[in-house]
Amino acid sequence: MFKRLIVVLVLLGVLVSACATPPTAVPATEAAPTEAPATEAPTVEPVEPFRIAVIMPSAITDMAFSQSMYSALIAVQTEMGGESALEIKYSEGMFKVPDAAAAIRDYASQGFNVVIAHGSQYGASVQEIAVDFPNVTFAWGTDVNTFGMPNVFAYTAAAEQGGYINGVLAAMLTKTKTIGVTGPVEVGDAKTYVDGFVQGVASVDPAIKVSKTWTGSFSDVALMTEAAKTHIAAGADILTGSSQSVVGSIGAAKDNGSVLWFGTQQNQSSLAPTLVVASQVYDWSGMIKEIIANNKAGTLGGQAYVLQLKNDGLKIVFNPDYALSAEIKAAGEKAIADIIAGTITVNP
Amino acid sequence: MNDVFQLSVVAGILTSAIRLATPYLYAAIGEAFSQRSGVVNLGVDGIMLISAYASFYIVLNTGSIWLGLLAAIVVGLLMGLLMAFISVTLKAEQGISGIGLYMFGLGLSSLLFKTTIGTVKTVTGFQPVKIPLLGDIPVVGEIFFQHSLLVYGAFLLVPLAWFVLEKTTWGLKNKSVGQNPAAADSLGVNVDRVRYVSVCIGAILAGIAGASLSISLLNLFQDNLTAGQGFIAVALVYFGGWKPVGILWGALLFSTVNAFQLWMQVLGVKIPSDVAIMLPYLLTIAALAITINRVRQPAALNKPFERGES
C-alpha cells in the first residue's frame, strides 16, 4: 500500500514537471520583453495596459510561423512603450487543438482585450468560444473567414506573392534546372507559397523542373530532412519550403554545402549564412496595431487582414552574406514592384 | 513512372532507407532488451529527445562529437535508472510510468533548449565516412558504405544484440526474468538487477538513437525533434517479434517505403501526396497482419515481480 502511494507521488511529480514546461504549457507563461521597458516617466498616470494573449502551435523560437507572430508582438510592445502599455501572454507548442481551445477560453475569461489564435487549425475553436465572450476581440489565421461575427478578425498572408519573387530569383540561379520544394501539409500558406513559387519559376523559364514533396506534418524534421536530401540526390541545386520543419531542409542544404535555400515566414539567413539567398518575411506588426486601434475605437472584429507586399506585411529580405548578382537582384525587385503595381497577379 | 525503376533512383531509395532506419534500429533494439526482461518502456521517445538535446548542446559548445555521443549515453543511462527505479523498485504500472517519462523528456528537453540555446542552430556532427575499397564499388558502395559512423553502428548492433540476447548466459537470464521471474528467482537469478541492467541498456540505446538524429542525420535540435519516432520504435519491437533481426526487417520495410514515397513525389509520379504519406504506415500494418507472429511476447511483460506473489 505504502509503495503504491510512493508510485502515485512519483508519477504526479513527473507529470507536474512535464506540464510545467513549454510543450503542454499552461496558459500563463510570462513573455520576456526583449528590451527593458521604459522605466522613466514617473509623472505619467498609471494606465491599465492593453492586454493581448496569443496561442501558437510551435515554439516562439521556431524560425518560422510562430516566431514571426511573437517578434511582431514584441516589436509593437516596444513601440508602444513596453509592458506598462502592452501586456503580452503566450502559450506555445499548442499542436493539440483541444489544449489550444482550453487556453483560448482561459485567456478570454481572464479579461484579455485581444486573444490571437495563431493557426488555421484553431478556427472551429474560435468560432465556438467567441460567442461566449462578446466583449473580447478574437483574431485567428491564417484564414479570411470571420464567421460573420462582430468580435472576430481573421488574418492571412498572401504568401504566394513572396513565393513568386523567390521563384523568379531561384529560376535565374539554378544551374541544374531542377528545384526542390519541401512542403509540410498541402494547406494554407504552405500551399499558396508553393503555388506562387512555381509560377515565379515558370515566368522566367517554363522548362525548369520544380519537384514538390509533402511530409504530411508541420513538425517532422527528420522526414523533412530526408525529403530535402532526396531532392538533392535527384539533382536539385536550389531548395525552398515552408513550416517550422524546414530547418531540416536547410540543414540538408548546409550538409551538402552548395545547394541554395529560399526562406519564407521568417528571415532564415542565420541558419546557413552562405546558402540562404532571400527570405519572405511575415511582418504582422502593422496588422496588430490596426487590431489594437480598432479595438480601442470599439470595432472588435468583422474584418479580414491580408499581409501583402504592398501593405508592407510581406517583405523580401535579401541575405547580405550571399553575393547575389546585381542583375538578378534587380529582376527580383522589378517583380516586387510589378506585384505591388498590380501588373503581375499571382494566383494562390 | 519508368523513372522509378532507374538504377540511380533505386540506389537513392536504398541510401535514404538506410539513413531513415538508423534511429529506429537503436531505439527498437534497445526496447527489445527492456521488454525481453519484462519491462515495457513507453518513455523511449522522451529519452531520445533529452539525449538528442544533450548531445547537441555538448557538440554546439565543445565541437566534440565524441563528447556529444558520451552525453547522450550518460543522459540515456540516467533516464534508464529513473525508469527502472519507478517500474522495478517501486513496481509502478509500466505503461503509465513510461508515458510520464516521455512527457518528462519532452518537457525538459524543450525547456532546456529554450533556456540554453534559444533558437534553432546547426552543428557539424558525424560526417559520412567512406569505407575503403567497399565504398568504391559502384552503386553498392554508394548505398551501403558511405554513411556516418552512427549509421554503421546501428546496423552492427543487430548481430551484436542477437549474440548477447541469444548466445550468452546474461541473455538467458534476461529472457528468463521476462518469461518466468519466479522460476528465475528460485534459481538464484537476481530478477531486479537483470531488469535494471536491461532497462538501462535500452535507455542508453534510445539515447544514442536521439544523438543519431541531432548530431548525425539532422545536425540540429528543435522542440519535439523526434516527432514520435520513439513510439514507432516500440511498435517495431512487436513487429519484429522481440528479435533483433525481425526488428531490422521491420525498420527497413518502414523506412524503405518512406524513402520510396519521397522519391515518387520528387519524380512527380501522379499520386496524391496524402496517399504517398500514408504508404509506409499502411504497408507496415499490412505486413504485420499477413505475417502473424507466432512468437509470443515475453510472458511476464508488463508485470512487476514481487517475491512470494503468484
Boltz contact constraints between the chains, C-beta under 6 A:
constraints:
  - contact:
      token1: [A, 6]
      token2: [B, 90]
      max_distance: 6.0
  - contact:
      token1: [A, 7]
      token2: [B, 90]
      max_distance: 6.0
  - contact:
      token1: [A, 7]
      token2: [B, 92]
      max_distance: 6.0
  - contact:
      token1: [A, 10]
      token2: [B, 86]
      max_distance: 6.0
  - contact:
      token1: [A, 11]
      token2: [B, 100]
      max_distance: 6.0
  - contact:
      token1: [A, 14]
      token2: [B, 100]
      max_distance: 6.0
  - contact:
      token1: [A, 14]
      token2: [B, 104]
      max_distance: 6.0
  - contact:
      token1: [A, 15]
      token2: [B, 100]
      max_distance: 6.0
  - contact:
      token1: [A, 18]
      token2: [B, 103]
      max_distance: 6.0
  - contact:
      token1: [A, 18]
      token2: [B, 104]
      max_distance: 6.0
  - contact:
      token1: [A, 18]
      token2: [B, 107]
      max_distance: 6.0
  - contact:
      token1: [A, 21]
      token2: [B, 107]
      max_distance: 6.0
  - contact:
      token1: [A, 21]
      token2: [B, 110]
      max_distance: 6.0
  - contact:
      token1: [A, 21]
      token2: [B, 111]
      max_distance: 6.0
  - contact:
      token1: [A, 22]
      token2: [B, 110]
      max_distance: 6.0
  - contact:
      token1: [A, 23]
      token2: [B, 106]
      max_distance: 6.0
  - contact:
      token1: [A, 23]
      token2: [B, 110]
      max_distance: 6.0
  - contact:
      token1: [A, 59]
      token2: [B, 223]
      max_distance: 6.0
  - contact:
      token1: [A, 61]
      token2: [B, 118]
      max_distance: 6.0
  - contact:
      token1: [A, 61]
      token2: [B, 119]
      max_distance: 6.0
  - contact:
      token1: [A, 63]
      token2: [B, 120]
      max_distance: 6.0
  - contact:
      token1: [A, 186]
      token2: [B, 273]
      max_distance: 6.0
  - contact:
      token1: [A, 211]
      token2: [B, 266]
      max_distance: 6.0
  - contact:
      token1: [A, 213]
      token2: [B, 262]
      max_distance: 6.0
  - contact:
      token1: [A, 213]
      token2: [B, 265]
      max_distance: 6.0
  - contact:
      token1: [A, 213]
      token2: [B, 266]
      max_distance: 6.0
  - contact:
      token1: [A, 214]
      token2: [B, 273]
      max_distance: 6.0
  - contact:
      token1: [A, 216]
      token2: [B, 277]
      max_distance: 6.0
  - contact:
      token1: [A, 219]
      token2: [B, 227]
      max_distance: 6.0
  - contact:
      token1: [A, 220]
      token2: [B, 227]
      max_distance: 6.0
  - contact:
      token1: [A, 221]
      token2: [B, 222]
      max_distance: 6.0
  - contact:
      token1: [A, 221]
      token2: [B, 225]
      max_distance: 6.0
  - contact:
      token1: [A, 225]
      token2: [B, 218]
      max_distance: 6.0
  - contact:
      token1: [A, 226]
      token2: [B, 16]
      max_distance: 6.0
  - contact:
      token1: [A, 226]
      token2: [B, 20]
      max_distance: 6.0
  - contact:
      token1: [A, 227]
      token2: [B, 262]
      max_distance: 6.0
  - contact:
      token1: [A, 230]
      token2: [B, 262]
      max_distance: 6.0
  - contact:
      token1: [A, 230]
      token2: [B, 263]
      max_distance: 6.0
  - contact:
      token1: [A, 230]
      token2: [B, 266]
      max_distance: 6.0
  - contact:
      token1: [A, 231]
      token2: [B, 266]
      max_distance: 6.0
  - contact:
      token1: [A, 233]
      token2: [B, 12]
      max_distance: 6.0
  - contact:
      token1: [A, 234]
      token2: [B, 266]
      max_distance: 6.0
  - contact:
      token1: [A, 247]
      token2: [B, 120]
      max_distance: 6.0
  - contact:
      token1: [A, 247]
      token2: [B, 220]
      max_distance: 6.0
  - contact:
      token1: [A, 247]
      token2: [B, 222]
      max_distance: 6.0
  - contact:
      token1: [A, 248]
      token2: [B, 218]
      max_distance: 6.0
  - contact:
      token1: [A, 251]
      token2: [B, 122]
      max_distance: 6.0
  - contact:
      token1: [A, 251]
      token2: [B, 218]
      max_distance: 6.0
  - contact:
      token1: [A, 251]
      token2: [B, 219]
      max_distance: 6.0
  - contact:
      token1: [A, 251]
      token2: [B, 220]
      max_distance: 6.0
  - contact:
      token1: [A, 254]
      token2: [B, 122]
      max_distance: 6.0
